[in-house]
């Protein structure tokens, strides 16, 4: 085919693209052009697709010039473009007619569509395209799907029970919740460290690097090097109440603790009558093994509640330094057997040591809830955030509060 497009117009036919997915035409054509050495970019493919919609070609000559104007940028690329265009739209008889026309043609045996070569068959049926916009092809139940299947854009599995309280979830839904939490716990609270790094948008001039690079210019600082502080992740320390009153919510909070523990910079504890460290157990890659191991380690599960003494034991242990400058998350309904004065004193210590204190109380979502319990009322003034966190949707607010995207309460 010559570059003037004469060959393109010599084979004119009624190849209309009405009813054809334009992406299914443009993407494999662009892939063949790139394989032939024509650097087709995504903006060029987008322009070609829009041109097919705004000015549908009636024959191959119009299609040729439409593709050449939008996809070719240099004179040296014309030969490769002509060869690919001729191989696809002439020699292989690339089918552009709507499916209804092709079915009618096969029924009348008047116009047989030639098959594509073996290397183009995958592109023709659309199975090789990374597009989710292709029309879904429904196969009979007897046929086995051997080719690659595009992921179907279905609603999230967690969205179905996003507003269901944790106490009403079945084991399968609880397992899905754990998987989602492990993926969702990617946002981490950050702090500015004393270390610095070179960055073009830094707020300060890196004097050492600027002077070192000025040797090549006779000690004249032609280009200023800038630096900014290095961001480091804060630690998260989470305590979960596993007493009798929190029995229906403790499993979901254990999954939340496992998501934090898998992040690598978190300490997790369970408390009822005493404090139990669960970080090594929850770090296991298998959620089922981690939950079974954590359950076996908590020997006082579903007993009484001694929040003040448990938190005091944490502050006195070597793991209490993890709270310093970190985020302390307490999941409890506030029903404590210890005196409220003791809890207020230990919460004041924790507030001075932690960067942020977040309290999760699933009973706060009940209509007419008020923190009238003595222990809850004593601890509330020392909390930055007080959240219900009784459903999957509410846990999104927990991640925002941990990352510092919510205002203090």
Buried (B, 14 or more C-beta within 10 A) or exposed (E): BEEEBEBBBEBEEEBBBEEBBBBBBBBBBBBBBEEBEBEBEEEBBEBBBEBBEEEBBBBBBBBBBBBBEBBBEEEEBBBBBBBBBBBBBBEBBBBBBBEEBBEEBEEEEEEEBEEBEEEBEBBBBBBBBEEEEBEEEEEEEEEEEEEEEBEEEEEEEBEEBBEBBBEEBEEEBBBBBBBBBBEBBEEBBEBEEEEBEEBEEBEEEBEEBBEEBBEEEEEEEEEEBBBBBBEBBBBBBBBBBBBEBBEBBBBBBBBBBBBBBBBEBBBBBBBBBBBBBBBEBBBBEEBEEBBEBBBEBBEBBEBBBBBBBBBBBBBEEEBBEBBEBBBBBBBBBBBBBBEBEBBBBBBBBBBEBBBBBBBBBBBBBEEEEEBEBBBBBBBBEBBBBBBBBBBBBBBEBBBBBBBBEBEEE
